[in-house]
Amino acid sequence: MKAAVIHGPGKVTCDNVDDPVLKNDRDIILKVTATAICGSDLHIYSGGVPQARPMVLGHEFMGIVEETGKAITNLKRGDRVVVPFPIACGHCFFCTHGYVSNCENSNPKYGPEGGIFKEKGGALFGYTDLYGGYDGGQAQYVRVPYADIGPRRVPDSLTDEQVLFLTDIFPTGYTGVDWGEVKGGETVAIFGSGPVGIMAAKAAWLRNAGRVLIVDTLQYRLDMAKKAANAETILWEDDGQNVIETIRAATEGRGADVCIEAVGFEPDRTFLDRAKAVINLEKGSPKVLEACMSAVRRSGIVSVLGVYPVTYDNFPVGQFFDKGLTLRGGQAPAHKYIDILLDYVRDGRVTLNDIITHRLPLSKISDGYSMFKKKEDNCVKVVLDPWAD
């Protein structure tokens, strides 16, 4: 079969690899009909999240059930399903308490510490050996473990593109809003106008936010946020101080009720940043997170959806304490939200596919990653067809 394989930083190619096979009675084999490149994939592509051996990437995918294990009774061959990106057993302590991204059984490298290179959380599709080493869905076929827990059947009335983003970016955006305890009337400031940030803006409106502001360094992404999510936009300039001042001015000097960090670690910006990063084994900079902590009001909530793979020194714990902030973050528990979000899509309360800017065959995967990484051609979201020529 054809699959997108990572061979090292900056090198993803469409290779011919062996078809997946059932390894457990709770597995299914899925024929992938649509998949996408996620901003999180770029962290692997850039080398920020390391992967030593070649593996198939991709955690946003859906398709048609091709084969089922003996223990699968909820699905049958021919069912069309969408698959949440975490791999969760459904029965451990964390799964039964709704924290599926911390599943104790899916990742051989699981542990309570949450270290940089060991004792990680639950497994993720196509997201390095640190998170289980499972091949992902940027491929023609994929093995889906614990398929009695994850995949959801899709109504025939909905197209692939209408539901594809239920895999990750819409549940992730919704998670940030839910962690922010948005109940109605709040000012929500979202840092990052990529796919997750725009989905967070859509989710904020579903939760009856009073105002939704979105921040980015690129005007074309802000234009997409305004068009697709009706958000007020702020262009990040220089060190971002203008953003903090604008958000405070819009909230009688207090700051936003909720700030959502939808960027993750940024490239080191100065020589001193780079030198410090080498000394401390850091990857990138937490400057966006620091801006969120300044822009949120006292006793406010900061939801961290962007990936931060390592530790950072000079974390503003004094500001965190003095302002009485609540800080929440991690991989989104997509299984927790996917059913209600599917209902929102089916009922026409939200549109997800309006952020797609590029559609490519899987054979053009190298071009897709390069364009998305470099933000060329006003690229916001790339969807791939594994079967197109």
N, C-alpha and C positions, 0 to 999 in steps of 0.2 A: 504494500500500500504506500501511498504518498503521505509524507508527514514533515512538519517543520521541526528541524533538529538544530539545537544550539551546539556549536563546536568551540565556543570560546567567546570572549567579549567582542562584540561587533560582527559576529559571523553566525547567521542563521540561514540555513539552506533547506530547500525542498528535496528530501531524500526518499529513496525507496527503502523501506524497512519491513521487517516481518509483521504480518498481521497479528493483533493481540489474540490471546486465547483465555478461556475461563481458567481461573486458578482457585476459585473457591465457589461453594454452592450458592453464595449470596451475590455473585458477580452477574453482570450482563455484559454483552458486547453490543456497542452502539455504532450504528452507521451514522457518521456525522454529516448533517446537512447544512449546518451553518456554524461558523466559529468567528472569533474576533481577537484582535490584539488589544491587550489591556495595558494601561500605564504601568502596572506592577511588573508586567513582562519586560518592560524596558530596564528595570533594575537588574535583571539577569543579563539582558543584552549588553548593558553598559559595564558589567562586572561588579556592580555594587553589591549584589547578592551572588556569591560565588557558586559556580557549578563546574566541577573538574572534568566530568565525563560527558560525552554526547547524550542528550536525552530529548524526547519529544516535548515541546512546550504547549502551553495553552490551557486556560481554566475557564474560558467562556465558550461554551459549546452546547449544542442540542442535536437531536437526531431521532432516528428510528431504531427501535430495539431489533437487533439481528439474532441474538441468541441469549438464552437465560440459563442461569444455574438452577440446580434442583430445588433449592430452598426459596426461589422467587415465585411467589404466588400472586403478587399485586400487579405484575406486568407480564405481557406476552409479546411474542414476535409480532412486529408490525405497529406496535404502540409508538406514538410520537411523543417525545418527552424533552423537557428542559432539565438541566442538571446543576444543582448548586455547587459552587466551587470548592467548599471544604469537603473533606472525606470523613464521614462520621459514622461510628458503629451504631449509634442510637440507643445503647444500653448501659454505657459506663456512667459514672457519677456526673461528669460534665454534660454529656448528652442528655441525660434525664433532667438536668436542671436548666436546659436551654442554651448551654455554652458549647455548641457543637464544634466550634473552631478550636476548642481545647480538648478534643476527644483523646482519651487515654490509650486507645487501642489501634488507631489507624496509622500512627507514625512510629517506626522502630526507634527513632531518635527522640521520642517523647520524654519529657522530664519536668519536674516542678520548678527548676531553677530559671528557665528562660534565658540561657546563656547565648553568647554570640554564635558559637559553633556546636553547641550541644544542648541537650535537654530543651528541645523546642516544643511547640504546641502540636495540635493535630495536623494531619496530612492535608496537602492541597494538591490538586491536579496540576501536573506539569510545572512544579515550582521547586525544583532542585532536590538533591538528596537530603538536604536539611529538613525538608518537609515531606519526607516519605519516599522520594524517588519514583513516584508514580508518573508514567508517561501521560501527557496531556492530550487535549482534544483538537489541537491544530493539526488534524490528520483526517484520513478517510474513515478510520475506525478507532475506537478507544474502549479499553476495558474500564467498567465502572464498578468498583467494589461497593459493598453494602447497598446494593441497588434496591433493597426493600425499604430503605430509609430516605435516600436522596432524590432520585428522579421524580418529577411531577408530569403527569399526562397533560397535554396541551389540547384545548378545544380546537376542532376542525375549522372553526370560524376565524381563527387567528393565524396570521402568517408567521414564518420563522422570525423575521425581523421585528415583528411586534413584541415577541416574547424573549428573544435571545438575551437581552440584558437583565433578565431575571436571574441569570446565572451568578452575577457578581455586582456590576456597577450600580444597579438600582437598589438591591438589598443593602449594599454598602452605604450608598447615599442615605437611604432611609434609616440605617443604623445610627449614623451620625446625628440625625434629627431626633430619633428616639432617645439616644443617650443624652441629648440636650434637653429632654423633658419638655419639648414644645407642646403646649396644650392649646394655644390660641392667643394671638396678639403680640407675640414676642418679635423682637428684631433679631434676625439670624444673619450673621456675616460668615460667608464661605470663602475661604482662601484657596484658590485654584479653580479655574474655569475650564478644566478638562472634563472628560466624561463623568467621573465620580462627582465633581463639584456641581455640574449641571443637574445630575440626578438628585443630589442633596437639595438643590433649589426646588426641584419639582416636588420632592418629598415634603419640604417645609410648607409649601402651599397646601398639600394634602392634609397637613396637621394644623392648618389655619394660622400660620404665622402672620404677623401684622406687616412686617417688611422683610424683604430678602435682598441682601446686598452680596455681590460676588466680586472677588478680587483676582486680577491676573496681570502678568507682565506683557501679554500680547493682546492687542486690540481685537484681532479677528476671533479669538476665543471668547472675549467679552461680548462681541457682537452675536455669537452663537448663543451665549447664555441669555442675552436679552430676548432674542428671537424665540428660543426653545423653552425658556423657563420664566420669562417675564421678570427677570431680576434687574435690580438697579446695579450698575456696574461701576467699578473703581479701577483705574489703571495704576498698577504699582510702579512708582518712580524711584530711582536711586536706591536709598536704603529702606524704603517703605514707610517712612515716617508720615508721608502724606496720607497714607491709607489709615493709619491710626487716628490722625487728626480728623479726617473726613468722617470716620465711623463715630467718633466721640461727638462731633458737631451735629450729627444726625440723631443723637440720642441724649440731648440736653447735657452733654459732657460726661455721661456715665460710662458709655461703651455698650456694645451689643450684649443682649441677654445670653446669646449662645454664639460661639465661634467654632466653625468646623474647619479643621485642617485637612485639606484634600490634595496635598502636594507631596509630602514626604521629604526625605533628606535631599537637599539641593547640592549641586557642585560647590566645592570650596571657592570662595569668591576673591580672596586676597592671598598674597604670598604667606602672610602670617597664618591665615586659615589653613593653607595647605601644609605648612610646617607643623602646626599643632596637630593636624589630622594624622600625619606620619608618626609623630611621637606617641599619640594616644590610640593608634589603631582605629581612628574614626573614618567613617565614610560620609563625605559631604558635610553639610551644615544644617543645624536645626533653626535657621533664622526665621522661617515661616511660622514654626511653632512658637517661637519667642514673640513674634508679632501678634499672634492670636492671644497670647497671655496679656499683652498690653492693650489690645483692642476690646477685650471682653470686660464687662462691668465687674465691679466687686460682687462677690457671691455668685458670679456667673459660672457657666459651664463651657469647657473646651473639649470638643470631641476630636480625637486624632484618628483619621482614616488613612492618612499617608503612611508609607512604609518607613520605619526607622530601624535599621538592622543592628546597630551597634550602640555603645554608650557614648555620651558626650560630656565633656567637662563644662564648668561654668553654667550649668543648668540653673535658671533663675528660681531656685526653691524659696528664696526670701520673698520674692514677688508673689509666688504661689501661696505662701503662708499669709502674707500681709493682706492680700486681696480676698482670701478665703475662697479660693477657686476649687471647683470640682473638675478633675482631669480624667477623661476616660479614653481608652484607645484599644486597638487590637484588630485582629481579623474579624470581619463581620460574621455573625452567626446566621448565615443566609437561610438555613432551614427554618429558622424561627419566624421569618417574615415572608417567605416566598408565597405562601398560600394567599394571604391577604393582598399581597402585591399583584398576584395573578388576577385576583378578583378586580382590582382597580383597573388593570389593563382590559380585561374582558368587558367591564362595564363602561369603558370609554372615559374614565375619570382621569387618565394620564396616558400620554403618548411617549414612547421610548425611542422609536426608530428615527425621530426627527434630528438626531445628532449625528447620524451616519453621513460622512463626507466622501468616503471612498469604498468601493467594492472591487475586490480583486480575486482572481483565482489563487488557490493555494500555491501554485507554481511560482507566483510572484511574491512569495513571502519575504524574500530579502529586500525587495523594493518597499514593501509595506512597513517593515521594521525601520528601515532607514528614513523613510519619509515621516513616520510618526515620531521617531526620535528627534529628527532635525526640525520638526514642525514646518515642513515644506508644503506648498500648495494648499495652505489653510487647512491642514489636516487636523481633524478632531477625533474621528473614530473610523477605524478600518474594519470592515467585515469581509470574511474570506469564504469562498465557495470551494470545498475540497474536491468537487467533481467537475468543475469547469475546465475547459482546455486552456 
